[in-house]
Amino acid sequence: MKLRYLLLPLLLFALLLPLPAHAQVDINHADAKTLAESLSGIGLVKAEAIVAWRKSHGPFLHIEDLAAVDGIGERTIEANRDAIVIVVDRPPARGGSGAMEVR
């Protein structure tokens, strides 16, 4: 009987703990391991495909560009829309330094 009274508060406490949220990830600069850990439905193989596509084609300009990577469809993009940040390096202006643009 005492066990029940001990377990009930512990269960309630566990339910009140916040669920872990995925941090935002920049798909133009993150490595495969970071992508796999940060994005829902993206394992290491798909994350490596994202990095390979990025190396072959250049930076992603829009989140929707991920659909060009084999194995990534609209559902995966929508499931991760809030977790994805796109940072595009811009070439330096004359006499200046390069800049980054966040989308």
C-alpha positions in Angstrom: 0.0 0.0 0.0 2.8 2.4 0.8 4.4 1.7 -2.5 1.3 3.0 -4.3 1.5 6.3 -2.4 5.2 6.6 -3.2 4.8 5.8 -6.9 1.8 8.2 -7.5 3.8 11.4 -6.8 6.8 10.1 -8.8 4.5 9.4 -11.8 2.9 12.8 -11.6 6.3 14.5 -11.3 7.5 12.6 -14.4 4.5 13.7 -16.4 5.2 17.3 -15.5 8.8 17.3 -16.8 9.1 19.0 -20.1 9.7 16.9 -23.2 13.1 17.4 -24.8 12.8 19.8 -27.8 15.0 19.5 -30.8 17.3 22.5 -31.2 17.4 24.2 -34.5 20.0 23.1 -37.0 21.6 24.8 -39.9 21.4 22.3 -42.8 24.2 24.2 -44.7 26.8 23.8 -42.0 25.9 20.9 -39.8 27.7 17.6 -40.1 25.9 14.3 -40.7 25.9 13.3 -37.0 24.4 16.6 -35.9 21.7 16.4 -38.6 20.8 12.8 -37.6 20.6 13.8 -33.9 18.6 17.0 -34.6 16.1 16.1 -37.2 13.1 13.8 -36.8 13.0 10.9 -39.3 16.6 11.5 -40.4 19.0 8.8 -39.6 22.7 8.8 -40.3 22.3 7.4 -43.8 19.9 10.2 -44.9 22.0 12.8 -43.0 25.1 11.7 -45.0 23.0 12.0 -48.2 22.1 15.6 -47.2 25.8 16.4 -46.7 26.8 14.7 -49.9 24.1 16.7 -51.9 25.2 19.9 -50.3 28.9 19.2 -51.3 27.9 18.4 -54.9 25.3 21.1 -55.5 26.1 23.9 -53.1 24.1 25.3 -50.2 20.4 24.8 -49.7 18.6 28.1 -50.4 15.2 27.0 -49.2 13.9 24.3 -46.9 12.0 22.8 -49.7 15.3 22.1 -51.5 15.8 19.1 -49.2 13.3 17.3 -51.4 16.0 17.0 -54.0 17.9 14.6 -51.7 17.1 10.9 -52.2 14.9 9.6 -49.4 13.6 12.9 -48.2 10.1 13.8 -49.0 7.5 16.5 -48.1 6.4 14.7 -44.9 10.0 14.7 -43.5 10.4 18.4 -44.5 7.2 19.4 -42.8 8.0 17.4 -39.7 11.2 19.3 -39.3 10.3 22.7 -40.6 10.6 24.4 -37.2 13.9 22.7 -36.5 15.7 23.7 -39.7 17.6 27.0 -40.2 19.3 27.9 -43.4 22.4 30.1 -43.3 23.9 31.0 -46.6 27.4 32.5 -46.8 27.4 35.5 -49.0 30.6 36.5 -50.9 32.4 39.5 -49.4 31.6 42.9 -50.7 34.5 44.9 -52.3 37.0 45.6 -49.6 34.8 44.0 -47.0 34.4 40.7 -45.3 31.8 38.0 -46.1 28.4 38.0 -44.5 25.9 35.4 -43.6 22.2 35.5 -44.4 19.8 33.5 -42.2 16.6 32.3 -43.7 
